[in-house]
């Protein structure tokens, strides 16, 4: 309503009732938004307080794991790094020698020979182990679904390394071994698998492949189950054979799993010790003297723990470099499924 006065020329405007209601509504909405903003500010405060109350209980739960890691992993690691710079023979306190052990390592011919033998063993184990595990996993996935067969393939992995080495040592014995007897019937002569320089490392690599093949095949089999079946159906529609689908579909889609298997195989092969210690003890004539065997000899037979720690540190650095190089070259974080 508008009221006009001619004397003082003033005009008064009275808004209608609807306008009053319209102006009052934003006020209520403003109050509600302020309350919601206040609740949002106070909610994280209560959440942080609750987390502070849960922190002592969480620390108590992880304390055993942290203590175990510190005692059995962290302390021995830092202690080994320290001993690599000392002259330590157990019965005398360690004496700081700086880089003397590393200079000795550079000029140690036995160390470089052992490193070459270890690299030869790693190449055989990785190449044949990965190929056999891949083919085995594909057969289990594409041909048969027998649970019994899967268990039989996984069984060698459950056997102790020492037991596996002893069994194969008896089987490869040149006089009484079942493998030697079969070779005599087939070829007329026997082979010194573990007693000759040319056959020692291939025989040890074969034992290692047999021992770990089931575990790696199980990992690859799990990766195969993530591949959609429609991809293979499309391949069959296009007329692709099983071999072509294996090359063009299965292998590219398994790149992350295969990269992980290769990395695990390399690390496991570089750390081989028990199979060599039980079967050949580094012989004959250092033909199977892998790096771990040489480190063991230096530490527990010659009691030169300082130099053994230096070789262990060098092996650790080598494994880190090889692992990162493998992950970089194989593009382990990429998959053709993405």
C-alpha positions as CSV (number, residue, x, y, z in Angstrom):
1,X,0.0,0.0,0.0
2,X,1.3,3.5,-1.0
3,X,0.3,6.7,0.9
4,X,1.1,10.1,-0.5
5,X,1.1,13.5,1.4
6,X,1.0,16.7,-0.6
7,X,2.2,18.9,2.3
8,X,5.7,17.4,2.9
9,X,5.8,15.4,-0.3
10,X,6.7,12.2,1.5
11,X,5.6,8.8,0.4
12,X,5.3,5.7,2.6
13,X,5.4,2.3,1.0
14,X,3.9,-0.7,3.0
15,X,5.0,-4.0,1.6
16,X,2.3,-6.7,1.2
17,X,2.0,-9.6,3.6
18,X,3.5,-12.0,1.1
19,X,6.6,-9.8,0.8
20,X,7.0,-9.9,4.6
21,X,6.9,-13.6,4.5
22,X,9.4,-13.7,1.7
23,X,11.8,-11.6,3.6
24,X,11.4,-13.7,6.7
25,X,12.1,-17.0,5.0
26,X,15.7,-16.1,4.0
27,X,16.4,-15.2,7.6
28,X,15.3,-18.7,8.7
29,X,17.4,-20.3,5.9
30,X,20.4,-18.2,7.0
31,X,20.0,-19.5,10.6
32,X,19.8,-23.1,9.4
33,X,22.9,-22.7,7.3
34,X,24.8,-21.2,10.2
35,X,23.8,-24.2,12.4
36,X,24.9,-26.6,9.7
37,X,28.3,-24.8,9.3
38,X,28.7,-25.0,13.1
39,X,27.9,-28.7,13.1
40,X,30.5,-29.2,10.3
41,X,33.1,-27.4,12.4
42,X,32.4,-29.3,15.5
43,X,32.1,-32.8,13.9
44,X,35.8,-33.1,12.9
45,X,36.7,-31.9,16.4
46,X,34.8,-34.7,17.9
47,X,36.3,-37.1,15.4
48,X,39.8,-36.0,16.2
49,X,39.1,-36.5,19.9
50,X,37.8,-40.0,19.3
51,X,41.0,-40.8,17.3
52,X,43.1,-39.5,20.1
53,X,41.3,-41.8,22.5
54,X,41.8,-44.8,20.1
55,X,45.5,-44.1,19.5
56,X,46.9,-45.8,22.7
57,X,44.9,-48.9,22.0
58,X,46.0,-49.0,18.3
59,X,49.7,-48.6,19.4
60,X,49.3,-51.4,21.8
61,X,47.9,-53.7,19.1
62,X,50.8,-53.0,16.7
63,X,53.5,-53.1,19.4
64,X,54.3,-56.9,19.0
65,X,54.8,-56.5,15.2
66,X,56.9,-53.4,15.6
67,X,59.0,-55.0,18.3
68,X,59.5,-58.1,16.2
69,X,60.5,-56.1,13.2
70,X,62.9,-54.0,15.3
71,X,64.6,-57.0,17.0
72,X,64.7,-59.4,14.1
73,X,65.0,-57.1,11.0
74,X,66.0,-53.5,11.8
75,X,68.7,-54.2,14.4
76,X,70.4,-57.0,12.4
77,X,70.3,-54.9,9.3
78,X,72.0,-51.8,10.9
79,X,74.4,-54.0,12.8
80,X,75.4,-55.7,9.6
81,X,75.9,-52.4,7.9
82,X,78.2,-51.3,10.8
83,X,80.2,-54.6,10.7
84,X,80.8,-54.2,7.0
85,X,83.1,-51.3,7.9
86,X,85.0,-53.2,10.6
87,X,87.4,-56.1,11.1
88,X,85.4,-58.5,13.2
89,X,86.4,-62.1,14.1
90,X,83.9,-62.9,16.8
91,X,86.4,-63.5,19.6
92,X,87.7,-59.9,19.4
93,X,85.7,-56.7,19.4
94,X,85.1,-55.1,16.0
95,X,87.7,-52.7,14.8
96,X,86.8,-49.8,12.5
97,X,88.6,-50.2,9.2
98,X,86.6,-47.8,7.0
99,X,86.5,-48.9,3.3
100,X,89.2,-51.6,3.7
101,X,86.7,-54.4,3.3
102,X,85.2,-52.9,0.1
103,X,88.7,-52.5,-1.4
104,X,89.3,-56.2,-0.7
105,X,86.0,-57.0,-2.2
106,X,86.9,-55.3,-5.5
107,X,90.1,-57.4,-5.8
108,X,88.6,-60.7,-4.6
109,X,88.6,-63.1,-7.5
110,X,86.5,-65.7,-5.6
111,X,83.8,-63.2,-5.0
112,X,83.5,-62.3,-8.7
113,X,83.5,-65.9,-9.6
114,X,80.8,-66.6,-7.1
115,X,78.8,-63.7,-8.4
116,X,79.1,-65.1,-12.0
117,X,78.0,-68.6,-10.8
118,X,75.0,-67.0,-9.0
119,X,74.1,-65.0,-12.1
120,X,74.2,-68.2,-14.2
121,X,71.9,-69.9,-11.7
122,X,69.6,-67.0,-11.6
123,X,69.2,-66.9,-15.4
124,X,68.4,-70.6,-15.6
125,X,66.0,-70.4,-12.7
126,X,64.2,-67.3,-13.9
127,X,63.8,-68.3,-17.6
128,X,62.8,-71.9,-17.2
129,X,60.9,-71.4,-13.9
130,X,58.8,-68.6,-15.3
131,X,58.1,-70.4,-18.6
132,X,57.1,-73.7,-16.9
133,X,55.0,-72.0,-14.3
134,X,53.2,-70.0,-17.0
135,X,52.4,-73.0,-19.2
136,X,51.3,-75.0,-16.1
137,X,49.0,-72.2,-15.0
138,X,47.5,-71.8,-18.5
139,X,46.9,-75.6,-18.7
140,X,45.2,-75.6,-15.3
141,X,43.0,-72.6,-16.3
142,X,42.2,-73.5,-19.9
143,X,42.2,-77.3,-20.1
144,X,41.4,-78.8,-16.7
145,X,39.7,-77.6,-13.5
146,X,40.8,-80.6,-11.4
147,X,41.4,-79.5,-7.8
148,X,43.5,-82.7,-7.1
149,X,45.9,-81.8,-10.0
150,X,46.3,-78.3,-8.6
151,X,47.2,-79.7,-5.2
152,X,49.7,-82.1,-6.7
153,X,51.4,-79.3,-8.6
154,X,51.6,-77.2,-5.4
155,X,52.9,-80.0,-3.2
156,X,56.6,-79.5,-3.9
157,X,56.4,-76.0,-2.6
158,X,55.2,-77.3,0.8
159,X,58.3,-79.5,1.1
160,X,61.3,-78.2,3.0
161,X,64.2,-77.0,0.8
162,X,66.6,-79.3,2.7
163,X,64.3,-82.4,2.2
164,X,63.9,-81.6,-1.5
165,X,67.6,-81.3,-1.9
166,X,68.3,-84.6,-0.1
167,X,65.7,-86.4,-2.2
168,X,67.1,-85.1,-5.5
169,X,70.6,-85.8,-4.3
170,X,69.7,-89.5,-3.9
171,X,67.7,-89.5,-7.2
172,X,70.7,-88.0,-9.1
173,X,73.3,-90.3,-7.5
174,X,75.5,-91.7,-10.3
175,X,75.4,-95.2,-8.8
176,X,72.1,-95.8,-7.1
177,X,69.9,-92.9,-8.3
178,X,66.7,-93.6,-10.2
179,X,67.4,-90.9,-12.7
180,X,70.9,-92.4,-13.4
181,X,69.3,-95.9,-13.8
182,X,66.8,-94.6,-16.3
183,X,69.6,-92.8,-18.2
184,X,71.6,-96.0,-18.4
185,X,68.7,-97.9,-19.9
186,X,68.0,-95.1,-22.4
187,X,71.5,-94.0,-23.4
188,X,73.9,-96.6,-22.0
189,X,75.9,-94.2,-19.9
190,X,75.4,-92.1,-16.8
191,X,75.8,-88.4,-16.1
192,X,77.5,-86.8,-13.1
193,X,74.7,-84.3,-12.4
194,X,76.1,-82.9,-9.2
195,X,79.7,-84.0,-9.5
196,X,80.7,-82.3,-12.7
197,X,81.4,-78.7,-13.3
198,X,79.2,-78.4,-16.4
199,X,76.2,-80.1,-14.9
200,X,76.2,-78.8,-11.3
201,X,74.5,-75.4,-11.8
202,X,71.9,-76.7,-14.3
203,X,71.0,-79.5,-12.0
204,X,70.6,-77.2,-9.0
205,X,68.5,-74.8,-11.1
206,X,66.3,-77.8,-12.1
207,X,65.8,-78.6,-8.4
208,X,64.9,-75.0,-7.6
209,X,62.5,-74.8,-10.5
210,X,60.8,-78.0,-9.4
211,X,60.6,-76.8,-5.8
212,X,59.1,-73.3,-6.6
213,X,57.1,-74.0,-9.8
214,X,53.8,-74.8,-8.1
215,X,53.9,-71.6,-6.1
216,X,54.5,-69.3,-9.1
217,X,52.0,-71.3,-11.1
218,X,49.4,-70.6,-8.4
219,X,50.1,-66.9,-8.6
220,X,49.8,-66.8,-12.4
221,X,46.6,-68.9,-12.1
222,X,45.1,-66.3,-9.8
223,X,46.0,-63.7,-12.4
224,X,44.4,-65.7,-15.2
225,X,41.1,-65.7,-13.3
226,X,40.9,-61.9,-13.4
227,X,40.8,-62.0,-17.3
228,X,37.2,-61.7,-18.5
229,X,36.1,-64.8,-20.4
230,X,34.5,-62.6,-23.0
231,X,37.9,-61.7,-24.3
232,X,38.6,-65.3,-25.2
233,X,35.1,-65.7,-26.7
234,X,35.8,-62.7,-28.9
235,X,39.1,-64.3,-30.0
236,X,37.3,-67.6,-30.9
237,X,34.7,-65.7,-32.9
238,X,37.6,-64.0,-34.8
239,X,39.1,-67.5,-35.5
240,X,42.1,-67.3,-33.2
241,X,43.6,-70.5,-32.1
242,X,44.6,-71.3,-28.5
243,X,48.3,-70.6,-29.3
244,X,47.4,-67.2,-30.8
245,X,45.2,-66.3,-27.9
246,X,48.0,-67.2,-25.5
247,X,50.4,-65.0,-27.3
248,X,48.1,-62.1,-28.2
249,X,45.8,-62.0,-25.2
250,X,47.0,-64.0,-22.2
251,X,50.6,-62.9,-22.0
252,X,49.9,-59.1,-22.4
253,X,47.1,-59.2,-19.9
254,X,49.3,-61.0,-17.4
255,X,52.1,-58.4,-17.5
256,X,51.7,-57.2,-13.8
257,X,51.5,-60.8,-12.5
258,X,54.4,-62.0,-14.7
259,X,56.5,-59.0,-13.5
260,X,55.9,-59.9,-9.9
261,X,56.7,-63.6,-10.5
262,X,60.0,-62.6,-12.3
263,X,61.0,-60.3,-9.4
264,X,60.2,-63.0,-6.8
265,X,62.1,-65.6,-8.8
266,X,65.2,-63.4,-9.1
267,X,65.2,-62.5,-5.4
268,X,64.7,-66.2,-4.5
269,X,67.4,-67.4,-6.9
270,X,70.0,-64.8,-5.7
271,X,69.4,-66.0,-2.1
272,X,69.9,-69.7,-2.9
273,X,71.9,-71.5,-0.2
274,X,70.3,-74.5,1.4
275,X,70.0,-76.5,-1.8
276,X,73.7,-75.9,-2.6
277,X,74.9,-76.5,1.0
278,X,73.1,-79.9,1.1
279,X,74.0,-81.2,-2.3
280,X,77.4,-79.9,-3.6
281,X,78.7,-77.5,-0.8
282,X,80.0,-75.3,-3.6
283,X,81.9,-78.0,-5.5
284,X,83.3,-79.5,-7.5
285,X,86.2,-77.0,-7.7
286,X,83.9,-74.0,-6.8
287,X,81.7,-74.8,-9.9
288,X,78.6,-74.3,-7.8
289,X,80.0,-71.9,-5.2
290,X,77.2,-69.4,-5.3
291,X,77.5,-66.1,-3.4
292,X,75.5,-67.1,-0.4
293,X,77.7,-70.2,0.0
294,X,80.8,-68.0,-0.1
295,X,79.4,-65.6,2.4
296,X,78.6,-68.6,4.7
297,X,82.1,-69.9,4.4
298,X,83.7,-66.5,5.3
299,X,81.4,-66.0,8.2
300,X,81.0,-69.4,9.9
301,X,84.2,-71.3,8.8
302,X,86.8,-68.6,8.6
303,X,85.0,-66.4,11.2
304,X,85.6,-63.2,9.1
305,X,82.3,-61.6,9.9
306,X,83.3,-58.1,8.8
307,X,84.1,-59.2,5.3
308,X,81.0,-61.4,5.1
309,X,78.9,-58.5,6.1
310,X,80.5,-56.4,3.3
311,X,79.6,-59.1,0.8
312,X,76.0,-59.3,2.2
313,X,75.7,-55.5,1.8
314,X,76.9,-55.7,-1.8
315,X,74.4,-58.5,-2.5
316,X,71.6,-56.3,-1.0
317,X,72.5,-53.3,-3.2
318,X,72.6,-55.6,-6.2
319,X,69.2,-57.0,-5.5
320,X,67.7,-53.5,-5.0
321,X,69.2,-52.4,-8.3
322,X,68.0,-55.5,-10.2
323,X,64.5,-55.3,-8.7
324,X,63.9,-51.6,-9.6
325,X,65.3,-52.2,-13.1
326,X,63.0,-55.1,-13.7
327,X,59.9,-53.2,-12.5
328,X,60.9,-50.3,-14.7
329,X,61.5,-52.3,-17.8
330,X,58.5,-54.6,-17.4
331,X,56.0,-51.8,-16.6
332,X,54.7,-53.8,-13.8
333,X,52.0,-51.2,-12.8
334,X,50.4,-51.3,-16.2
335,X,47.9,-53.8,-17.6
336,X,46.2,-54.0,-21.0
337,X,42.9,-54.5,-19.1
338,X,42.9,-50.8,-18.1
